[in-house]
Amino acid sequence: MNRCNSPLQNRLLATLCLAFAGLGGAYAPPARAQAPVENEATHGGRNFPIGTLRGKLLLVNSPEILLDGQPERLAPGARIRSPQNMLMMPAALTGQNLLV
């Protein structure tokens, strides 16, 4: 029982792998990241796909918030970022309406 491949088998396997890799690289699926977006990046915000539902966030008291008028609580490790992508402390945003 021979467990070692012959050099011919190794070359054939390597050639087939390269051929399939070349064919896989020739086919490029359509780019999904190129979808139209509402361009808020010009104002320092993020890009959202057109038709995305946005919510309103009101920080009542540090863990207590209102999300679209419904009372909720922030998770202990929740991070809130500004439009400039800077970390904001929830206590500093108390009483402010934010678009999320």
C-alpha positions in Angstrom: 0.0 0.0 0.0 1.7 3.2 -1.2 0.7 6.2 0.8 2.9 8.8 -1.0 1.7 10.6 -4.1 3.9 10.4 -7.1 5.5 13.7 -8.4 3.2 13.5 -11.4 0.1 13.4 -9.2 1.4 16.4 -7.1 2.0 18.5 -10.3 -1.4 17.6 -11.6 -3.1 18.5 -8.3 -1.1 21.8 -8.2 -2.0 22.6 -11.8 -5.7 22.0 -11.2 -5.7 24.1 -8.0 -4.1 27.0 -9.9 -6.6 26.6 -12.8 -9.6 26.8 -10.4 -8.1 29.7 -8.5 -7.6 31.6 -11.8 -11.2 30.9 -12.8 -12.4 32.0 -9.4 -10.5 35.3 -9.7 -11.9 35.9 -13.2 -15.5 35.9 -12.0 -16.2 39.0 -10.0 -19.7 39.2 -8.3 -21.4 42.6 -8.4 -20.2 45.0 -5.7 -22.9 45.4 -3.1 -21.1 48.2 -1.2 -21.7 50.5 -4.1 -25.4 50.8 -3.4 -26.9 54.3 -3.4 -26.8 55.9 0.0 -28.0 59.0 1.7 -24.7 61.0 1.9 -24.4 62.3 5.4 -20.7 61.8 5.3 -20.3 65.3 3.8 -21.8 66.6 7.0 -19.6 64.5 9.2 -22.1 61.6 9.6 -22.3 58.0 8.3 -23.6 56.6 5.1 -27.0 54.9 5.3 -28.8 53.1 2.5 -31.7 55.0 1.0 -34.9 54.2 2.8 -33.3 53.4 6.1 -35.6 54.0 9.1 -34.0 56.4 11.6 -34.9 56.7 15.2 -34.8 59.5 17.8 -32.8 58.9 21.0 -33.4 61.1 24.1 -31.1 60.5 27.1 -33.2 61.0 30.2 -30.7 60.0 32.9 -27.5 58.0 32.2 -28.8 54.5 31.7 -32.4 55.6 31.1 -33.3 56.6 27.5 -36.3 57.2 25.3 -36.0 55.5 21.9 -38.7 56.8 19.6 -40.7 57.7 22.7 -40.4 54.2 24.3 -38.5 53.9 27.6 -35.4 51.8 27.4 -32.1 51.3 29.3 -28.6 51.5 27.9 -26.4 48.5 28.4 -23.6 49.0 31.0 -20.9 49.1 28.3 -22.9 51.0 25.7 -20.8 53.5 23.6 -22.3 56.6 22.0 -20.3 58.2 19.2 -20.6 61.7 17.9 -20.9 62.5 14.1 -17.1 63.0 14.2 -16.8 59.4 15.5 -15.6 60.5 18.9 -16.7 58.7 22.1 -19.3 60.7 24.0 -20.1 60.2 27.7 -23.9 59.6 28.2 -24.0 62.0 31.1 -22.8 64.8 28.8 -25.7 64.1 26.4 -28.5 64.2 29.0 -31.6 66.0 27.7 -30.4 66.0 24.1 -32.4 64.5 21.2 -30.1 62.5 18.9 -30.9 61.0 15.5 -29.9 57.3 15.3 
